[in-house]
Amino acid sequence: MSRIQACFAELKAANKTALIPFVTAGDPHPQHTVDIMHTLANAGADIIELGIPFSDPMADGPTIQLADERALEHGVTIHDAIAMVKSFRETNTQTPVVLMGYLNPIEVVGYEAFAQEAKEAGVDGVLTVDMPPEAAGDLNAALESAGMDPIFLIAPTTTEARIKTIVSAAKGYLYYVSLKGITGAGHLDTDDVSAKLETIRKTTDLPIAVGFGIKDPETAGLVAKLAEGVVVGSALVNIVAENQDQPAQIIEKLTEMVGSLRQGIDN
């Protein structure tokens, strides 16, 4: 059982929903990322999604695009992101970490080499935004042989037939994109989310985490009634952006925000 699978099993037994924050590796500066990861874990995160900076993040809105730009200005690479996980693991061996990003940097490194490097660092799963399941066989094989979970997105427009294809390639959990569009956009319709999750659950018993459009404890709490996980990204990345020259403020405000999200979910 992977660390991700064990986490969801433990949460299910406790009748709790996972809080899964997203931040970008190297934002606002590479030296702050590991401290930010520890802050998220200590404030109540169950799983951390760490974004690999990329120059063309097509699924992301302006908030995360700018975070990528800030990280890339410091020369942060996929190897640096993996090294940050390795540093995090020196004192935290419990909280699962998922690398989230785009295919190009992984292709450059090579599937086997990437999987081995990530495994040695303590990465638990990989979500490759632009990797369709039909083309994921080689990458999935490399990840699974290294003991990591390949995680896939499902969108509001995904058909039942395609959901089956995605589910057959996925492990760990499924990431349901609750809105049509990019990260940070739109307003959440929980009725639509509920209906789609019901459709997805016809084909799998994998946990489902819902992201996009969750910006505060209220929306986090509403989604927690429907899903096994709640993903929050842009709201946290905004805190980093607004306080990028004040590292202590980043830690303080992230602690406050994650704590309030945790409370919203648990309530």
N, C-alpha and C positions, 0 to 999 in steps of 0.2 A: 504493500500500500504506500503510495507516495505521500509526501508531507501535505500536499493539497487535499488529497482524498481523506487523510486522517483528520485534517482540520474540519472539513465539512461533516464528517461522521461525528466528531465531538460536538460540533455546534448543533447538529440534528438531535443528538441525545439530550442536549440541554435546551432544546426548543428555541434556539437563537438563530439569527440571521447574520451572515458574514458582512463585515464592513471592509470594503476593498478600495483603499485610496490609490490614486494614480499621481505620480510626480515624474518629472523628466530628469534623467541622469545629467548631472552637470549644471543644472539650473538652480540658483543664479550663477554659481561658481562650483567647479568640481570639488573643492575642499569642503563644501557644505552638504553634499548629498547624503553621505553616510549618517551624519547627525540628523538630517531630516528623516531618513528612514527609521532611525531609532525613535525619533519623536513620534512618528506615526504609530509605530508598534506600541510604544508605552502609553499612548493616549487612547488605545482601544482598537487599532486596526487588526484584523484577523489575517489578511493576505495583503501584500503590497505589490502593486503593478508599477514597474519601473520602466519608463519610456526610453527607448534608444533614440537619441537625436538623429533626425533625418532632414535633408534639405527640401524634400517635397512631400510633406505629410498630408496626403490628399483627403484623409478622413477627418482631419482635425481643423477646428476653427481657429480664429486669430489668436486666442489665448495660448493654446498649446503650440501653434506655429511660432509665436514669439519666444516661447520657452525653448523650443528647438534652436532658434536663431541664437539665443543667448548662450546656450551650451556649445553650439558649433563655433561661436566666436572664440571660445576657449579651447577649441580643437578637440572636443570630446568625441571619442570614437566608440564603436561597439566594444572594443577591448577594454576601454576605460569603464564603461558601464558594467561589464562583467567583473572587473576588478573592484568596483564599488560594492557589489554583492559579496565578493570574497571578504572584504574588510568588514562589512556588516555581520557576516557569519562568525567573525572572531569572538563576538559576544552574544549574538542572537542565533541560536540553532533551531528555534521553534517556528518562527513566523515564515510561512511560505512566501517566496518571491517569484513573481512572473515577469519575464522580460516581454515588453510589448513594443512592437515597431513594424518596420516594413522589410520586404524581402531583400532589397538590393544589398544592404550591408552584410546580411547573412550569406548571400550568394558570393560576395567578394571573399569572405573568409573561407567558405566551403562548409557544407552541411556537417560532415564528420568532425572537422576541426572545431567548428563553432560549438557543436554539441559537447565535445570533450572538454573544451575550455569552460563552458557554462556549468557542466557537471562538477568539475573540480572546484569551481567557485561557490557552489551551493545553490544554483538556480533550480527551481522546481517546475517551472512551466514556461512555455513560449507561446505568445499570441502574435502571429504574423498577419497584420491587417489585410494585406493584399495577396495572400496566398490562398487560392481556391482549393477546396478539398480534393478535387479531381487531379490536381498537380502536386499534391502534398506528400505523395507516397515516400519519396526518398528522404525528405526532411523529417517526416514523422518517424520513419524507421531509425534515423540517426538519433532523434530525441528519445524515442522509447528505449532504444538499446542503452542509452545513457541514464535511463530512469527518470526522464522528464515528461511532463504531460503536454501534448499539443492541444492548444485551446483555439476555438474558432468562434467567429461572430455569426449571429443570426439577426437579420433585419426585419422590420415590419412587413416588407414586401416579399420575404422569402416564402416560396411555395412549400406545401407539405411534402412534395416529392423531393425537393432540394433539402429540406430539413433532414430527411432520412439520410441523404448523402453526407451532409455535414456531421450528423451524429455518428455515423459509422467511422469517421476519421478522428473524432474528438475524444479527449480524456480529461480528467480533472474537473472541469466545469465548462458550461457554455456561456458565452457572453451575448446577452440579448441587447441589441441597440434599440432603445425604446422610441427613437425619433427618426424620421426620414431627414437626412442631412448630415451636418458636421457636428463635432463635439461643441458643447456650449450653446447650442441653438435650440430655440423652440420651447414649448411648454408640454409638460408630461400629461398624457391622458391615461389614467390608471385603468379605465375600462378597456381601452384598446390593449394595454399591456397584459391585463388579466386574460383577455380572450386569446392573445397570441401564446402566452405561456401554457394555457390549457391545450392548445394545438401541439406545441412542442412536446409536452409531457405524454402525449399519445405514443411517441416514438422512442422515448428515452427516460431513464431514471437518473441521468446525470444532474447534478445541481445546476441551477440557472442563476447567473448573476445579471442584474439589469444595470445598464449605464446609459449615459447621455441624458441631460435634462434634470439631473438630481443635484440641487444646488444648496439645500438647507435641511435642517433636521425634520421639517414637516414633510417634504417630498421624500426624504430618506425613509421616514416612518411609514408613509403610504406604500412605498415599494416593498418595504420589509414584510408587509402583510401578504405579499404575492410571491416573492422570490426567495431563493436560498442565499442570495448575495446582493449587495448594493454597492455599485461602483461610483465613486465620486472623483472627478478629475479637474475640470476647469475651475471649479470653486476654490480648490486648494492651490492650483497653479496661479490663480489670480492673487492669492495671499503672498506667494513667493515674489511675483512681479511687483506688487505694490510696496514690498519691503526689501527689495533686492540689495539695497545698500546698508541694511540693518539686520544682520544675521540673527541677533538675539530676538528681534521682533518677529522674524519668520518663525522661530521655534515657539515663541509665546503664542502667537496667533494660530499657528497650526495645531498646537496643543488644545487651545480653546475650541477651534472649529471641529476637530476630530472628536473631542469629548462631547460636544453638543450633537454631532451626528450619531455617535454611539448611543447617547441617551434617547435620541429620536427613534432610532431603530429598536432599541430594547423596550421602549414604551409602547 
